[in-house]
Amino acid sequence: MIGQIAAYIDDYFTHPDYPSMSIAIVFLRMIKLWRPAKIYYLIPFFMSLIFLSQVVYVLISDQPLRYFLNIFQTGFFHLGLAKVAFYFYNHQKWLNIIYWLSDLERTQLQDPHLKPVVLRYIRYGRTLNAVIYPFCFIVFALNYGENYLMVAIQMESKGEIDPTYITFFWLWPTEPLKGKLIVYPYVTLQWFYAFGGVSYLMAFDGICVSVMMGLAGQIQVLHEMFRRALDTDVEEQQKRNLTNCYKRYIELVEKHETCNAIMSPVLFMYLLVASINMGMILYSLPSLEKSSMYTSMVLVSSLIVEAFYFFWHGHEVKYQSEIVSAAVYDCDWVEKSPEIRHLVYKMSATTNSVLIFRAGPFNEVTVITFIAIVKVTYSFYKLMTTTVTHS
């Protein structure tokens, strides 16, 4: 029974037109972001209006600093709106990249030499995404479930609510909230808003990292193409093979530049929000109820996992691109003609571009930057605790 359910789920999230992007594309279709009809633009539009109304309320409220910190503390949910906005803005570019990558993979799966390499990174991506997507929604369910449960307990037992639970996901700080007919609809509206934010966040994250994994995988395919480029005795065919490899390399460099341009602004916002956000959550832990403390620790852990999800695969693209020039020499070039040897040398010398994803103008999307984020989080946490202690 369990095997049948697992097989059904796997089949549901498999699309033959998008070998490595299946899960990301199916998820986009589920939330109506894949080539959406105009009516589906209304959902993120109204969510954005809600967010802007929160910002306006902060500016006119009597506690702007408190509410600003609150809205920043739940910034990863609001960030989903920014991500979907950038997705819509670059929608055609995303489609071009996805179609290009998927067309390559379908062709390569027909080649007995390239198929093992393609299948290896496709399986890796599907396995990873099959864990990441449920993980993020489980974290959301734990955090909001605990929040909703505590609201219900306090409402039924005391008739009043700790403001922390009302403002956790926040919409408008209408404290004090009293009465079941006000409180329960309010927290339910919060749930829909937060669920939408998480869905859009995961849609963008999933498509970004799937493309990163696809690019890293295609560079590995290029290694195999170079390795087999001279596996023929016909010199003209050897030249064509090497030329095709070089054209593929140029194509990969161009697609990487496009991907980096459309990902970089959002990754920078995520880097800023996530690092400060984690520090603020850690700072608030001692003042929380035990159940909230546990769910907040889970939330911090999930933010770290999400950051690692990005930065590890950005690092993988960088690493694979660094060894392309060495991979050129994996072909059987030593006993070939001087013209072929010279061509191999030139290709090795000109395939040395390092493909780096950036979060903003200065931060590389690599494991080194991930470690820096963790350090910044801890530094921000220590700064806040030291400041409060001295005060």
Order of alpha helices (4+ residues) and beta strands (2+ residues): alpha-alpha-alpha-alpha-alpha-alpha-alpha-alpha-alpha-alpha-alpha-alpha-alpha-beta-beta-alpha
